[in-house]
Amino acid sequence: MENVNQVLKDDLQALNLVQTTTEEEVKRLEAENRDLIQRWMKLKGRRADKMNDSNDVDRQIRKQRVESELSEAMEGSRGGSLTASMAASMTASTSSKPAASLTPDQRKGKGMFESIFGSIRGVRGPNP
């Protein structure tokens, strides 16, 4: 009987050792997982910042291009001149909300003009 008790105690001690080792491994893996997630989030944040910067530069270039086209159109218009309010509304369409945040009805025709006094055939703002 004592022999059986000793075997059970030895098994219990071995199982406790395995459990302790396993718990330590779980804690180590959880810490590693937290670290990897933090590093991954920082990387994704840097990539998002880089993309936002690129989009800002692209948006500025498009805005300057439209403003340039508008000023050329105002200087070279034949049948009359563009009013300041028309030019402001055309410029505002390039610097307002991103097209992705607009509803389909708002996107339709956004930044597009068929012709203005016959001098501009088509000016496109941001693509929807």
GUSEKOL-116396 format. One record per residue (C-alpha): residue number from 1; z, x, y; residue in one letter. Coordinates in pm, whole numbers, padded with zeros to 5 digits. Example, Ala and Ser with C-alpha at 12.3 -4.5 7.8 and 13.67 -1.06 7.14 Angstrom:
<rs>
1  00780  01230  -00450  a
2  00714  01367  -00106  s
</rs>
This chain:
<rs>
1  00000  00000  00000  m
2  00082  00281  00241  e
3  -00248  00440  00157  n
4  -00431  00122  00265  v
5  -00227  00106  00587  n
6  -00317  00465  00667  q
7  -00688  00397  00609  v
8  -00668  00091  00839  l
9  -00489  00293  01109  k
10  -00752  00568  01082  d
11  -01032  00309  01110  d
12  -00862  00149  01410  l
13  -00824  00485  01581  q
14  -01191  00570  01513  a
15  -01306  00232  01647  l
16  -01090  00276  01959  n
17  -01248  00618  02014  l
18  -01598  00471  01975  v
19  -01509  00188  02216  q
20  -01373  00432  02477  t
21  -01680  00652  02447  t
22  -01910  00350  02476  t
23  -01725  00219  02784  e
24  -01756  00559  02952  e
25  -02127  00564  02874  e
26  -02166  00212  03021  v
27  -01988  00319  03342  k
28  -02205  00629  03369  r
29  -02525  00426  03318  l
30  -02417  00164  03572  e
31  -02354  00437  03831  a
32  -02692  00594  03753  e
33  -02857  00253  03783  n
34  -02697  00193  04125  r
35  -02815  00535  04240  d
36  -03170  00474  04117  l
37  -03183  00134  04286  i
38  -03063  00282  04617  q
39  -03323  00559  04599  r
40  -03595  00309  04509  w
41  -03497  00077  04798  m
42  -03504  00370  05043  k
43  -03850  00467  04918  l
44  -03978  00111  04950  k
45  -03823  00088  05298  g
46  -04003  00404  05408  r
47  -04330  00271  05266  r
48  -04281  -00062  05445  a
49  -04206  00119  05773  d
50  -04520  00329  05729  k
51  -04726  00016  05661  m
52  -04577  -00161  05965  n
53  -04661  00139  06183  d
54  -05016  00141  06048  s
55  -05049  -00232  06114  n
56  -04920  -00187  06469  d
57  -05176  00085  06535  v
58  -05453  -00129  06386  d
59  -05342  -00430  06592  r
60  -05344  -00219  06911  q
61  -05693  -00085  06833  i
62  -05823  -00437  06771  r
63  -05660  -00560  07092  k
64  -05815  -00277  07292  q
65  -06155  -00343  07134  r
66  -06138  -00712  07224  v
67  -06021  -00634  07577  e
68  -06306  -00386  07612  s
69  -06558  -00640  07487  e
70  -06417  -00900  07722  l
71  -06436  -00671  08023  s
72  -06794  -00579  07930  e
73  -06878  -00945  07894  a
74  -06723  -01028  08231  m
75  -06917  -00748  08400  e
76  -07246  -00828  08235  g
77  -07238  -01207  08221  s
78  -07557  -01363  08353  r
79  -07503  -01734  08398  g
80  -07162  -01704  08564  g
81  -06840  -01519  08515  s
82  -06546  -01564  08287  l
83  -06236  -01693  08452  t
84  -05915  -01498  08426  a
85  -05755  -01777  08225  s
86  -06037  -01768  07968  m
87  -06002  -01392  07933  a
88  -05622  -01422  07904  a
89  -05648  -01689  07636  s
90  -05897  -01479  07439  m
91  -05673  -01170  07467  t
92  -05363  -01371  07376  a
93  -05526  -01480  07053  s
94  -05530  -01118  06936  t
95  -05170  -01042  07027  s
96  -04996  -01360  06914  s
97  -04862  -01442  06570  k
98  -05016  -01263  06271  p
99  -05282  -01473  06103  a
100  -05075  -01495  05784  a
101  -04809  -01696  05971  s
102  -05061  -01949  06102  l
103  -05145  -02272  05930  t
104  -05503  -02314  05805  p
105  -05580  -02545  06100  d
106  -05454  -02283  06344  q
107  -05655  -02008  06175  r
108  -05978  -02204  06197  k
109  -06165  -02066  06494  g
110  -05878  -01838  06596  k
111  -06030  -01567  06813  g
112  -06387  -01685  06749  m
113  -06628  -01785  07022  f
114  -06981  -01899  06955  e
115  -07113  -01799  07295  s
116  -06991  -01773  07648  i
117  -07268  -01824  07896  f
118  -07503  -01681  07638  g
119  -07374  -01324  07671  s
120  -07135  -01300  07376  i
121  -07258  -01414  07037  r
122  -06931  -01370  06850  g
123  -06597  -01207  06914  v
124  -06355  -01207  06628  r
125  -05983  -01161  06658  g
126  -05758  -01085  06363  p
127  -05903  -01188  06030  n
128  -05706  -01474  05870  p
</rs>
